[in-house]
Amino acid sequence: MSNREEREIKFLVGAGGVRGLGRRLREAGFELLTPSTRETNTLYDLPGDPLRARGELLRLRHYGRRWTLTHKGKGTEGRHKRRAETEAEVADGGQMHAILTALGFAPSFVYEKFRSEWTDGKGQVVVDRTPIGDVAEIEGPARWIDLTARRLGVSAEQYLTSSYAAMFFEWKRRRGSTAAEMTFKAVGKK
């Protein structure tokens, strides 16, 4: 189990797409830790959504063959998003789902993506191909985030601190979509 403060920014992958960003990461000295791997995330909440109301989340993630249960505390948004994060690896995601639902939690949002993970040994950059577009995250110490962003050609004006759920609901509003989940099937992309 790990307890830590998460500090990150997201940005939309622009010119050159995911391949171009991968090339820039290699040129900046990053090493690919995990090639693009399918990830499915289910957020859970109690009736009335008290976790969401407090700005917290409880997530069960399936990434490749691994399952992880994560609680994220209320975030502090500024230039970077900061929040307490507690994670534990789970041996059986189906059983964890059964435990959560037995305790009164229910899935409140599902989102998926294909994620690759990169590092330079000081922090991490993840590149996500999502049903609503390609997004990258830079996670690590504050100064390192800003330095890495500049090295990748990302300006502070491009920083995003929204959650994937918030990004999805904004995307739905702009597109007039009726999709209930941020999954490739629901959005209609492969």
Protein Blocks (a to p, Z undefined) as FASTA:
>chain_A
ZZdddddddddddehijmlmmmmmmmnopacfbdcddddddddddehilmmmnopacddd
dehjbccddddddddddfbccddddddddfblmlmmmmmmmnopacfbdcddddddddeh
laccdddddfkbccddddddfklmmmmmmmnopafklpccbdfklmmmmmmmmnopabfb
dcfklnopZZ
